[in-house]
């Protein structure tokens, strides 16, 4: 009889701060996401710590009293990893490690670790390793306290080279090698993209874990890996899709996230080129997530960073089957109505009615709700791009409704 595989989760504590720019509610949302990231990486969050501060302490990020409190908790509860929601400077990481005897990670380090776990192909592994090396380079100083200098003896006298300098040189050489390797792969990927001909390219973009791969599978009849964890997709998958005899290319890209490490944006340049070179973007949003409006803003900011914010975009609100709104009792006169209390119909009357050329789409990729409407909108958008590019093909691809009538007659 097969035994069930037992997964050992690392006992973890997470840390954040409330500042003038980050309220308590906002921090709570960020720590929820950090907890999901930790779970994805293989950790179990035992405790959350937070502190109100004007700005982070340049030495230890938190105040000395809070650091001592965390130190005591880590010691008494056998916590193996402490994760900070913001990126720590090398000196902060070093100083905290001197006080608290456990692994000290920040949000960037955690995301890089998840990417390293998820990287399947040689290209993805190369991209992740480059990002990790860039992140590691300024943080090497605390890693070699056991060896201040290389071994002495015959042939080793003189000023020599300290262990830290040796390691920095090795990491720099590795970064240079990886950059060259990525340049070669980028060139190959560029050739592949140019070989796809003049077909219209559509790219799925959105926050991580919003259902892009599920939608890709439903539309393209593909078999892209799907999992309810963050960053399940790292490698871009491109499939030829045909809707009512109109062919186009659909690509599933890596999900974006708040505070996305700049190292990843740089090293995943070629993956993001699929978005840059797309003719049409399908911006997928998980409407069942309470912070979906923040997610939209994060994705738009990333698109702005990679200079892909001016492309034709269709907003697709996914997971309508999982959407739940808060309710207010009829006799409750105290509770104020907020967007969290909006029904789907009420949402449709807000700014969503003014998104893009036409209204936003509301679908469920899992249950294929409103799928025909989705297919029609994508067909019409792709057809418009295609006949603009090739006017003589106008009669080859009729309007969606005409195409349906033609099918029924046949």
N, C-alpha and C positions, 0 to 999 in steps of 0.2 A: 504493500500500500504506500502510495506517495505521501511524504510528509509535507505539510504546508511550510513554505519558506517564511522564516521569522525575520522581520525587518527590525533591526535595532536602530531606533532613532536617538540622535545625540540630544542630551538635555541642554537646553539653550535658554538664555535670557536675552531680551531685546531692549534697546535704550533709545530714547528720543528726547527732544527738548521743545518747550513752548517758548516762542520768541515773539517780538512785535509783528513779524511777518508770517508767523505760523501759530494759529489759534489752537486751543485744546481740542476742539472738534476735528480740525484739520490733521493734527498729530495723531488722533485716534484712528482716522482713516489711513494715514500712512503706516501706522503700526499694524493695522489689520493686513495691509498689503505685505508688509515686511514679514508678518507671521506666515502668510501663504507662501512667500518666497522661501522662508526657512523650511517649511514643510516640504516644498518641492525639492529642496537641496538635501533633505533627509534629517531634519532636526525637529524636535518637539519643544515648543515654547512653554516654559514653566512659569515665567514671570515677566512682567513688563515694568520697566523703570522710566520715569520721566521727571524733568525738572523745569521750572520756569526761570528763564535767564534773558537778560537783554541781548547778549550775544555769547557764542560758545567760548569757554575758557581756552585760551591759546595753548595752554600746557597739557591739560587733561580733558578737554572738551566739556566735562561737567565740573561742578564745584567739589571741593575736597570732602565735604560731609557726605554728599551723594556717592562719591567714589568709594568712601569707607563703607557705606551701607551696602553697596553692590558687592564689595570685596567680602564682607561678612556673609552675605547670602550665598555667594558662589562657593565659599569654603564649607558652609554648613549643609548645602544641598547638592554638593558634588556636581556643579554645573561645568560642562566641558567647553562651552562656547558662549561668548558674549558678542552680540551683533548690534552695531550702532546704525541708526537710520540714515545718518548723513556721512559723507566721505570724511574720513579722518586724515589729518596731515601725517607725514611720516613721524614727526616728533611727538604728536599726540598719541599715536599708536605705540610708540616706543615707551613713553612715560606711563601709559595705562598698563602696559605689559609688566612693567617693573613692580606695580602695586598689586595688580590682580593676576593670580596665577592660573590663567586659562587662555584658550585661543581668543584673540581679539580681532574681530572682523568688522568691516563697514559694509554699507549697502553695495558699493561697487564690487568689493571682493566677493560678496555673496552671489551677485548676478554673474560675475565671471566664473564662479565655481559651478553654477547651474549650467551655463553655456558649455563648460568643459565636460560636464556629465552628458549633455545632450548632443554634443558634436559627433556625428556618425561618419561623415565623409572626410577624406583627406583635406579638402578645401576648408571645411568648417573647423577642423582641428587646427589647421594652420592659422586661420583668422583668430581663433580663441587664444592660441599660444602667443601670438603677437600682442594681443590686448593684455594678456597676463604679464608678459615681459615688460611692456611699457609701464604697467601699474607697479611692477616689482622693483624696477630700477632705483627709484629714489628711496625705497624702503629696505634696502639691503643691509643698512648699517647695524640693525639690531639682531641680524641673523647669525653673526659670527663672533659672538662675545667669547666663545670658548677658545678661539685662536686669534691672537692679536697679530702674530707674524708667521710667515712660513718657517718650516723647520730650519735650524742653523746647520753648521757642519761644513764639510769640504764642498767648495764650489757655491756655497750659499751665503758667504759673508758679504758685507757691503750694505748699501742702503736697501737693496732688494725691493720687494713689492709686498705690501700688506695683503692679507687674505681678502679684505673687502675690495681692494683695487683689482685684484685678480678676478674676483667675481663680477665686478662691474664691467670689466673688459669682456668677460665671457658672455654676459647678458647683452652688452652692446653688439658684440659680434653676432649673437643669435638673432637679435632684432633686425640687423642688417640683412642676414641670410633669409629670414622669414619675409621681409619686405620684398626682396628680390623674387622669392618663390611666389608671393602673391601677385607681383607684377606680371609674371609669366602666366599665372592662372587667369588674371584679369584680361590679359590679351586673348587667351583661348576663349574665355566667356564672351568677350566682345565679338570675336569671329563667329561664335555660335549664334549670338543675337542677330548679327548681320545676315547670317545664312537662313534666318527664318523668313526671309522674303518680306513682302509688303503687307503681310497679314496684320490686322488691327490687334494691338496688345492691350490687354486689360489686366490690371494688378489689384489684388486684394490687399488693402492696408487696414490697420487698426491696432488697438491696444492688444497686449498679449491676453490670450484665453478668452477671446470674444466669439469664437466659432468660425474663424476664417477657413481652417482646414476641413471642418464639417461641411461648410458651404461649398468648398472646392470639390469635395467628394460627391455632394448631391448634384451639383451642376455638371461637373465634368466626368461623372461616373468613374472617378479615380479611386485610388486606395492609399491616400495620404494618411500618415500616422496621426491619430487623434487621441488626446488625453486631457482630462480636466486638471491640468497642471500648467504652470507658467512656462513659456518658451518650449512647448512641445515641438515646434517647428523652427529649425535653424537654417536648413538648406532651402533655397528657393526651388519650388516645384513648378514646372511649366507644362501645361497640357493643352492640346488642341481641343476646343469645344465647338460643337455645332448646334445652333438653335435655329430650327426651321430652315435648314440648308445653308445658313450663313455661318461660315467658319471664322473663328478668332482664337487668339492665344490667351489663356488665363493663367496667371502666375500667383502662387501663394507665397507670401514673403514673411520674414521674421517679424514677430510682434514688437510694438514699441512699448515703452514703460516710462513712468515719471522718473526724473533724475537719471535718465539713461546715460551710462558712463561714456564719456567722449572717446575713450580708447576703443570702445566697441563700434561707435559710429565710424571712426577712422578705419578700423580693420575690416569692417563689414561693408566697405565701400562698393565692392562689386555686387554684393547681394542687393544693396540699395539702388544700384544702377538699374535693376529691373523696374523699380518704381520711377526713377528719373526718366527712363526711356518709354514708359507706358503711354498709350494714347488716352486711356480712360482709367480713373481710379474708382474702385468700389470701397468706400470707407465704411467698414463694418463696426457697429457699436453694440455692446451688450447692454440693452436697455434694462435688464433685470438687476444690473449692478447699481447700488445707490449713488455711486460717484461717477456715473457715466459721462456727465457734462465735463468733469475734470479730465477724464480720459480723452474726450474729443479735443480739448484744448492741448493736451500733451502730444497727441498725434499731429495736430495742425502745426505745433511748434517744431516737431521733428521734420515734418515735410518742408517747413520754412528753412530749417537748417540745411537740408540736403537740396534746396532749391527746386522743390517739386510741388510747391503750393499753388501754382497757377494752372494746374491741369483740370480738365473737365472731371467733375466728381459726382458720384451718386451716393447719397447717404442711405445706408441700409441698417435699420435698427433690428437686430437679431434677438432671439430668445424671448419673444413675446409670450410664449407659453409659460415661462418662468417668472414673468413680471408680476409683482405684488405691490400694491400701494397701501399706505397707512390709512386707517379710517378714523373718523371722529364721530363719537356718539351724538345723537340728536340733542340730548340734554347737556352736552359738554359745551359750555359757553366760554371756557378759558383757553382751550387749545387753539392756536392760530394755524390756519391752513398754509402749508408750505408745499413746494414742488414734490415732496415725498408723498403727499396725499393725492396727487394728480392721478386720474385714471388714464388709460392709453388714449381715449378719445379727447380728454382734456389736454394731454401733451400735444396731440396733433393740431390743436388750435393755437399753440404757442409759436415760438420762433421756428419750430420744425416745419410749419406750413410755408415758410419762406426760404427753405434750404434749396440751393441749386436752381436749375431751370424749372423743375417741377417739384411737387411735394416729396418728402422723404418716404422711403418704403419701410413697412413694418412686416417682418417675416419671422418664421421659426425654421431654421435650417434642419433641425432634427426631425420635426414633424411635417416639414414641407408645407407649412401654412402660408397662404398668399404667394405661393411659388409661381403660379402662372403670371401674376402681376409683375413679379420680379423678372421672370424670363422675358416678358414683353418689353419692360423698360430697358433691360440690357440689350435686347435685340435692336430696338429702335435707336439707342445711343450708338451702338457699334455700326449699324447700317448707315447712320448719318455721317460718321467719320469715314466709312468706306466709300460712300458715293461722293463725298467731298474730294477724296483722293483719286477715285476712279469714276468720273461722271458717267462714262459709257456703261457702267455696271448697274445703273439705276433700275433698269427693268428686270435685272437678274434676281434682285432681292426686293420683293414687294413689301408693303406695310405688313405688320404682324397679323392684323385681322384678315387681310387679303391672303396671306400665306396659310392661315388656318382654313379659310374657305376653299382654297386651292387643294389643300390636303384632304378635306372632307369630300370634295368632288371626285378626287382620285380614288 
